[in-house]
Amino acid sequence: MTTLAWRFRRIASLSPGRALAFVVVALVALGLLRADSVMQLFAYLVVVAAASAPSVLWVRAGALGIPVFPVIALAHIPYYALPVVSGNENIQPYSQWEVLRAALTVALYLGCATTAWALLARRRAQRAAFDPGHDDRSNVIRLIFIGLGIGIAFQVALLSGVMGMFGSFFGLLRTVALMASTVGCFLAGVTRAQLALRGAPYAMAIAAIAANILLAWASLFLVGGVILALAFAFGFMIVRRRIPWLLLVVVIAVVGVLHSGKGEMRAKYWIEDTNYGTGLNVLQLPAFLAEWAGYGIDAIVHGEVASNALERASMLQMVLFAQEMTPDSVDYLRGETYAMLPSILVPRFIDENKPASQVGMDLLNVRYGLLTVEGASVTAIGWGLLAEGYANFGYWGVVGVGLILGLLCGTLAWWSADKEVVSVATLMSIATMMMLINVEIDFIQVCTALLQAFGAILIFLALYGWLVIRQQRRASLALMRP
């Protein structure tokens, strides 16, 4: 037992470079064990190499700054690389040549993004970690609890049905609340790594983060809670330059159990032909989560898991499908999904009849025959930036979207290089990273989410400024007293 604990501590203390090498070696070994042919192995390794290259460049540059694009690129491995060798049933109907072409398309996309990101990111010196000397950490800790408190209040109000009274302002309030809780988790990770958050405040912060995650999971969607946990992990990792393996292992284990029981819970609690349920309140949440965990454990023990997490996460089949259908069966969209963006940017409280932000995704699903117009109103099939780019302009679309992604991430790396932890540049970088690790998101959703995040961060920083001014006034009054 002591030997196992010692080995785990050694793994947990790995630097980013060694941790990356460990992960890459493990991925290569997995491919060698699972690939059925040389061509399949090559397709798998092409995506792994393209997704790992930004992290290699980041580590070689000293692992400095916020690794926005390296993290986003690594997120493509479970979505585009692992399905090649995991026996994914959605990939099996395609020939090995088609899979290889799709893998090379993914590599083209990531390669263009990596080039644009590297050219911008390298033009300004980065620093190893946030300097706690310029930020008043007492105010940062207050901001953590305010952000986490806003997140909890929103989730409780959502479960209670109160948010419906806000009408067209619901979307704005949701964005502010979710951004506040995400930033709160990130700042908790940063201040914990700086040893500024410890003792009772740290225990309270962990409890508040856990409450946010569990309340987010009440919707039976796992991604919201996972993003909050990752925000804490990234905040810790960026400062300490160590990967919090224990946290990641716990999150993966819990998510694995809940994912295994998700189907039964959705069948029981969701309204038919929709992706939401009603009637759950906060007091019922512990029993609800316990029931969910019970379904998951039972499914794992009896081997009755209907679809594993890798199959659910796979996006490679969307690239394969787009390349199979376009342009022979479905003509190129030539920018139709992008042209809808201006109408989407109008706030809903100004135009209550504006289309939903997933209108581009709905257009793709209907045009390609995956869903009917009626079906698209109650369910969704994500395409991601890559497949959407191909559906619009073929390989030129793939190159264009890849360059835009790289320029965005490179700009954020350049902008946030010398900024403090509580700044627009830093918080926008974290928001973008948390948003784009979900590679199912399409172009319109990215643009609207970025604008909403920017507004939410400005509100959050205004609150921080108020805290600082308030403290300065108190200090001034204390000095004036005899």
TALIN-V938722 format. One record per residue. N is the residue number from 1. RES is the residue in one letter. NEAR is the number of other ideal C-beta (glycine too) atoms within 8 Angstrom. Layout:
BEGIN
N:RES:NEAR
N:RES:NEAR
END
This chain:
BEGIN
1:M:4
2:T:5
3:T:6
4:L:7
5:A:8
6:W:8
7:R:8
8:F:10
9:R:8
10:R:8
11:I:9
12:A:11
13:S:6
14:L:11
15:S:8
16:P:13
17:G:8
18:R:8
19:A:10
20:L:12
21:A:8
22:F:10
23:V:8
24:V:10
25:V:8
26:A:8
27:L:12
28:V:10
29:A:8
30:L:10
31:G:13
32:L:8
33:L:6
34:R:9
35:A:12
36:D:4
37:S:7
38:V:6
39:M:10
40:Q:13
41:L:12
42:F:10
43:A:15
44:Y:15
45:L:10
46:V:13
47:V:17
48:V:14
49:A:9
50:A:14
51:A:15
52:S:14
53:A:12
54:P:16
55:S:12
56:V:9
57:L:11
58:W:12
59:V:11
60:R:6
61:A:9
62:G:7
63:A:11
64:L:8
65:G:10
66:I:11
67:P:12
68:V:12
69:F:16
70:P:11
71:V:11
72:I:14
73:A:16
74:L:11
75:A:13
76:H:15
77:I:13
78:P:8
79:Y:15
80:Y:15
81:A:15
82:L:14
83:P:15
84:V:15
85:V:13
86:S:11
87:G:6
88:N:13
89:E:6
90:N:10
91:I:13
92:Q:7
93:P:4
94:Y:9
95:S:5
96:Q:9
97:W:7
98:E:11
99:V:16
100:L:12
101:R:9
102:A:14
103:A:17
104:L:10
105:T:14
106:V:16
107:A:12
108:L:12
109:Y:15
110:L:16
111:G:11
112:C:13
113:A:15
114:T:15
115:T:10
116:A:14
117:W:16
118:A:12
119:L:9
120:L:13
121:A:14
122:R:7
123:R:6
124:R:9
125:A:6
126:Q:11
127:R:9
128:A:7
129:A:9
130:F:11
131:D:8
132:P:8
133:G:4
134:H:5
135:D:12
136:D:7
137:R:10
138:S:7
139:N:12
140:V:15
141:I:12
142:R:9
143:L:16
144:I:14
145:F:12
146:I:11
147:G:16
148:L:18
149:G:9
150:I:13
151:G:17
152:I:13
153:A:9
154:F:14
155:Q:13
156:V:10
157:A:9
158:L:9
159:L:12
160:S:8
161:G:7
162:V:7
163:M:11
164:G:7
165:M:5
166:F:8
167:G:7
168:S:8
169:F:9
170:F:10
171:G:9
172:L:11
173:L:11
174:R:10
175:T:13
176:V:13
177:A:13
178:L:12
179:M:14
180:A:15
181:S:16
182:T:16
183:V:16
184:G:19
185:C:17
186:F:14
187:L:15
188:A:16
189:G:17
190:V:15
191:T:13
192:R:15
193:A:13
194:Q:11
195:L:6
196:A:10
197:L:12
198:R:7
199:G:5
200:A:5
201:P:9
202:Y:10
203:A:8
204:M:9
205:A:14
206:I:9
207:A:8
208:A:13
209:I:15
210:A:8
211:A:10
212:N:17
213:I:11
214:L:11
215:L:14
216:A:12
217:W:14
218:A:11
219:S:7
220:L:11
221:F:7
222:L:10
223:V:7
224:G:11
225:G:12
226:V:10
227:I:12
228:L:16
229:A:13
230:L:11
231:A:15
232:F:15
233:A:14
234:F:13
235:G:17
236:F:15
237:M:14
238:I:14
239:V:12
240:R:8
241:R:10
242:R:11
243:I:10
244:P:10
245:W:9
246:L:8
247:L:11
248:L:10
249:V:8
250:V:8
251:V:12
252:I:8
253:A:8
254:V:8
255:V:11
256:G:11
257:V:12
258:L:13
259:H:11
260:S:12
261:G:16
262:K:12
263:G:8
264:E:9
265:M:12
266:R:9
267:A:7
268:K:6
269:Y:8
270:W:11
271:I:7
272:E:4
273:D:5
274:T:7
275:N:6
276:Y:7
277:G:8
278:T:6
279:G:4
280:L:10
281:N:8
282:V:8
283:L:4
284:Q:8
285:L:13
286:P:6
287:A:7
288:F:10
289:L:10
290:A:8
291:E:9
292:W:14
293:A:11
294:G:9
295:Y:12
296:G:15
297:I:11
298:D:10
299:A:12
300:I:11
301:V:6
302:H:6
303:G:5
304:E:6
305:V:8
306:A:4
307:S:6
308:N:7
309:A:8
310:L:11
311:E:12
312:R:8
313:A:9
314:S:15
315:M:15
316:L:17
317:Q:11
318:M:13
319:V:15
320:L:13
321:F:10
322:A:13
323:Q:12
324:E:9
325:M:9
326:T:13
327:P:6
328:D:5
329:S:5
330:V:9
331:D:5
332:Y:9
333:L:11
334:R:6
335:G:8
336:E:9
337:T:16
338:Y:10
339:A:7
340:M:13
341:L:10
342:P:7
343:S:8
344:I:13
345:L:8
346:V:9
347:P:6
348:R:10
349:F:8
350:I:5
351:D:7
352:E:6
353:N:3
354:K:8
355:P:7
356:A:5
357:S:9
358:Q:10
359:V:11
360:G:14
361:M:15
362:D:12
363:L:12
364:L:15
365:N:14
366:V:12
367:R:8
368:Y:11
369:G:4
370:L:7
371:L:10
372:T:6
373:V:7
374:E:6
375:G:9
376:A:12
377:S:5
378:V:8
379:T:8
380:A:9
381:I:9
382:G:10
383:W:14
384:G:13
385:L:13
386:L:16
387:A:13
388:E:16
389:G:14
390:Y:16
391:A:15
392:N:13
393:F:11
394:G:9
395:Y:9
396:W:7
397:G:13
398:V:15
399:V:11
400:G:10
401:V:14
402:G:17
403:L:12
404:I:8
405:L:15
406:G:17
407:L:11
408:L:9
409:C:15
410:G:15
411:T:9
412:L:14
413:A:18
414:W:11
415:W:10
416:S:13
417:A:11
418:D:5
419:K:8
420:E:9
421:V:9
422:V:11
423:S:10
424:V:9
425:A:10
426:T:14
427:L:14
428:M:14
429:S:14
430:I:15
431:A:14
432:T:14
433:M:14
434:M:11
435:M:12
436:L:12
437:I:11
438:N:9
439:V:14
440:E:9
441:I:12
442:D:16
443:F:12
444:I:16
445:Q:12
446:V:12
447:C:11
448:T:11
449:A:12
450:L:11
451:L:9
452:Q:12
453:A:14
454:F:10
455:G:11
456:A:13
457:I:14
458:L:9
459:I:9
460:F:15
461:L:12
462:A:8
463:L:10
464:Y:11
465:G:8
466:W:8
467:L:11
468:V:10
469:I:8
470:R:8
471:Q:11
472:Q:8
473:R:8
474:R:8
475:A:8
476:S:8
477:L:8
478:A:7
479:L:6
480:M:5
481:R:5
482:P:1
END
